[in-house]
Amino acid sequence: MSRIQTYTDLPFYIIVNPTSGLESTATPDINYQGCIPLLHHSNVKILGYIPTTHGSRASSAILGKCLQTRSAVLDEISTDSTNLTVYQNTTSGTRAIWGSAPHLIKLTDNVQPDVTPVAGYFSLANFIVTFENTYSIWQATNLTIDSGRPANKQVVLIHAAPAVLQTVVDHQLVSLGVSSSFVTNFPDCAGTYNGYSSFFPNLVADIRSVQ
């Protein structure tokens, strides 16, 4: 919270996922509930997490979950054109619900750095997670940046980054022009989404210093 309040000119995208994709009707614990109101700041966008089950989930089911939130991150989306129509139908529906596209979609094949996402996905959401993997695999060339896949719509998530190189990585991501980034010292995404990275304060300061 201190970083959000200090860096008021930086946008923060907070993904809320209390029950693995709004799948449970159970009320989140009181501590989780208490955190959400604290996030309501002008530089914060709160996104509900919704899995799409790799294209096998019907658009109507996804849209039913979209009704429970004001914006969302749609996860488990493939990078090829096989299910593109399903996702196009889904995002058309979110525009009817929210008046806008989903804020973020997360491609599932980004664990394979040599996979180039179909450009058609970039019209479906404001931002696209095109890389999520460890620092040992990360290279700037992992990203395909062209007119159909612009850098300013891409999001990069890097895990297991060494502390001594964190600032270098942060500055590299800013120089590439990606829309958002998140660099952690956790070894994998499971740890990242269940804890607080000691890198976060420095990450925010680094990004702010080079903008």
Buried (B, 14 or more C-beta within 10 A) or exposed (E): EEBBEEBEEEEBBEBBBBEEBBEEEEEBEEEEEEBEEEBEBEEBBBBBBBBBEBBEBEBEEBBEBBEEBEBBBBBBBBBBEEBBEBBBBBBEBBEEBBEEBBBBBBBBBBEEBEBBBBBEBBEBBBBBBBBBBBBEBBEEEBBBBEEEBBBEBBBBBBBBBEEEEBBEBBBBBBEBEBBBBBBBBBEEBEBBEEEEBEBBEBBBBBBBEEE
